[in-house]
Amino acid sequence: MTTDASSFFSWSRDKLEAWFVAAGHQKFSARQLMKWVYHQGLTDVQGMTDLSRAQRDWLSATMHFKLPEVVTVARSTDGTIKWVVRVTNGNCVETVLIPDKGRNTLCVSSQVGCMLDCTFCATGKQGFNGNLSVDDIIGQVLIANSELAQRGEAVTNVVFMGMGEPLLNFDNVLDATSLLMDDLAFGISKRRVTVSTAGLVTGIRALAKATDVSLAISLHAPRNELRDTLVPLNRKYPIEVLMDACREYLDVLGEKRSLTMEYTLIDGVNDSPREARELAGLLRDVRCKVNLIPFNPFPGSGFRRPSMDNVRHFQTYMLKAGYATMLRTTRGDDIAAACGQLVGQVTDRTRRQERYRNRDAAEANRLAVQERR
Ligand code: SAH
């Protein structure tokens, strides 16, 4: 047994039960503990009257129920709320709550920064400083729930579309999704818990063996030569290989469910009729919905958002081609909480921030020289 208390929120049901059994207690008691905490909101172990005195003392000595520290809260005029939270390794990540017509969608982070460096995403520019623990991820949901409880509501949908690549933090993300979908914990339907990936094929295949959580693919381009420039991971797992993995995952989801294809529309880069046509062709035998996200700018990105006309044309083409195609309206951009704008506070271990700062400085210098001419 450990001497350091561990976070209760780091334990999926299976692991908690195994831990109880290993310590000589009943599996059943682990379930009682989960109900007290997740259903009754009680974290004072001594008040858990159906556990024995010995169990309560053992739990008091070995477990804690602390949430990550909230460093700042920002509230958008459109109702979106962004929390900056300090996670176990001391860095900060961002979590965004998007209330919309009776739904409360929480966009959670899975890593501090991101290793992937997609060219149009602000998170990538922060570099990377490690994986979040299960309790760091669950803590984000509990923080949002404590806010929503004040209006008698709770998080209804969770998307792993905050900072990081969830499939590169596979084990912790898997345990977190299992708690989110567990009736003894959050009890959110598997249709409302979505892992989003930039296309880590090995991760998709591993996920298919482990669960049937909903899956979104950040596609952004219908052909390799273009996708290579937006999502560097594409050079390792090109589109054909990614689509094969998607079809395998669809077998797991079953016929009634489909994947979500995310496509960030960037002016003059991937938003022309040619890309719409190619995208419709590519996805013909991949059961999916398409989610179009007009590019959200951030300083130094070098990309622009397309005109609303272009966005509508792209959407109309996809709709006519038979794809359920949603336009993700920009939410929370006044508090830098929109897709691709999440940065947290990352102590960069990759020196990427420094490289980008130098690149920005070089670019500014070049422009200044041009201007002087
Ligand atoms: N790494 C995972 C999880 C992050 S999801 C993934 O790639 O899926 C973040 C979503 O927002 C992705 O679909 C991403 O492509 C999109 N996104 C990133 N930067 C953006 C920006 N500047 N504007 C609009 N969407 C962006």
Residues whose N, C-alpha, C, O or C-beta is under 5 A from the ligand:
A	BS01	SAH	F120 C121 A122 F160 M161 G162 G164 E165 P166 S196 T197 A198 S218 E262 T264 I293 P294 F295 N296 C339 G340
